[in-house]
Amino acid sequence: MQEGLVGFALAGVALAGSPGPATLSLAATGAAFGARRGLGYLAGLVAGIVVVMAVTASGVAGLLLAVPGAAPVVGLLAAAYFVWLAWRIATAPPLDDETASRRRPSFAGGVFLQLVNPKAYAAMAALFSGFVLVGGQPALDALAKIGLLAAIIVAVNLAWLNAGAALTRCFRDPRTNRAINLGFAVLLLVSVGVALAL
């Protein structure tokens, strides 16, 4: 069991920590609003991924996507949301004294992003099907995986949020701000494209 636990944890860190829609949008939030003001969005991302884990572990995701015509509709809705999110990131104005009054990503936005995030489902399917932490007890195994992954995801997401917040001073210069925002937006769209291609 210990080997499976270590392998699962390492795979979880690699999958949760790699650049993807959630991590990149979280870094952009940290850069644009600061780490403290991004905590609500981070909490939404964690809550959303716990739902994705539960849906994946229960097999509901596979059943829903097996419905004829469901996968393209879900894909289209997800793509539309990510394009909108990338546009918001790309067009965010430079930081100034009124930044605190701007609308930052919300808890609900974080939950929704994870629910339509193709990388989240692919990563959770790989982790839940590739490892056994508690043999012979599928429900306990799923709960152990959800608990461990939730802790890993909180730690990884805090790192991404703080990494983005470290860029905050760059966002005060309009030209640098525009370049960084466009970079985050492009990376977000590329990460979604890669996740959909897998």
N, C-alpha and C positions, 0 to 999 in steps of 0.2 A: 504493500500500500504506500510506503514512504516514497518509493521510486515513482509511482504514479502521481503522487501528490506534488513532488518536485517538478516532474515533467509538465504536469497540468499548470502549475504556477508559472513556470518559465514560458510556456506557450501563451498563457493568459496575459503576462506582461508584454510579450512580443506583439500579440494581436491587439490588445487594448491600447498599447503605447504607440503603435505605428500611426503615421499620419492618415487621417480619414476625415469624413465630414464632421464628426462630433469633436475630435481633438482640434482640428483646424479652426472650426467656428468658435471653440472655447478659447483658443489662443488669441483669435481676433477680438473676442469679447474682452479678454484681459487687457489687450493692448489699447482698445478703444475706451474702456471704462474703468480699468483697474481691477485688481484681484478681488477686493472686498465686494465691489458692486457686481461681480460676475458669479458670486457664490450661489445665488438663486438659480441661475441658468445651469450651473454645474449640478446642483441638486436635481433639477429636472432631467438632465442627461442621465444621471445615475438612476433615478426612478424609472425612466423610460427603458434603460437597458435591463433593469430587473424584470420589467414586463416582457421584454424581448426574450430574456432567458427563460422565463416561465412558459411563454408561448412555444419556444423552441423545444424545451425539455418535454412538454406535454404532447408534442406532435401536432398541435393545432396549426402552426405555420405551414407545415407540409400539407395538411388537409385543405386549408384555404387556398393555397397556390395550386392545388390539384384541380380546383373548380375550373372548368373550361372558360377561358377569357379573363380570369381573375388576374393572372400574372401581368399581362400588358397594362391593365387598368391601374394596378398598384404601382407598376414601374412608371407610368405616365404621371401619376400624382406625386410620386417621390421626386421625379425629375423636375416637375414644375416647382415644387417647394425648394429644391436645392438651387435652381436658377434664381428664384426670388431671393433666397438667402445670400447667394453670391453677389447679386445686384446690390443688396443692402450693405454688404461689406465693402464692395468696390466704390460705392458712392457716399460712404460715411465721410462727413466733413472733418477737417483737422480739429484736434482737441483745443479747447479754449476754456475760459472761465465758466461757460454755460454748459459744459459737458455733463455736469450733474443733472441738468434738467432734460437731457435727451433721453429718449426711450431706449433702454437697454434690453437685450434678449431676456425673456421671462422664463420662469419655471415651466409653464405650459409649453413654451416654444422648445425647450430642451427635451421634454417628454415626447412631443410630436416629432422632433428631428430623429430621435432614436426609433420611433415606431415606423418611420419610412426610410430608415437608413439601411441600404442593402449590405454594407460592410458589417453592420451589427448582426444581422441574421446569418451571414456566411461564417463569421467568426464564432458565433455561439453554436452553430450546427457542427462546426469542426471540433470545438472543445467538448461539447456534450457527447458527441458520438465517438470521439477518439480516445477518451480516457475513462477509466472506472476508478472512483475513489472509495466507494463502499460496495463491495461485491455482494451480489444476491439481494440487495435491497434498493430497487430503482428509485423509490421516493426519497429515501435518505441520501442516496448518491446525488440526486438532482439538487436537494437542499444544500448538501455540502459544497457542490460546485457553485451554486448561486451565492452562497455566503462568502466563499473564498474569492470568487470573481468580483463580487461587489466591493470587497476591501481593496483588491488590486486596482479596480477601475477608479475608486475614489482617490487613491494615491497617485495614479497616473494622470488623472484629470486635474488634480491640484498642481502637478508639475507643469502641465500644458498651460493652465490658467496663469500661473506665476511666470512662466516663460514669456507669454504674451504681455503680461503686465510689465515685464522688464523692458519692453519696447516702447512703453508709453511716451517717454520723452521724445522719441522719433516722430510721434504723431502730432507734435505741435508745429512742425514745419510743413506747410501745405504740399510742397513737392515730394518730400519724403513720405508724408502721409498717403498721398495718392499712390505712389509706387508700392508701398507696403500693402495698402488695401487691395490694390489690383493683384498683387502677388498672392495674397491670401484667397481672394476670390477665384483666381485661376487654379490654385492648388486644390481648393474645395471641389471645383467642377472636375478636375482631373481625377481626384480621389474617388468621386462618385462614378466616373466613367470606368475606372479600373475595377471598382467593386462590382459594377454591373457586368463587366466582361468576364469575371471569374466564374 
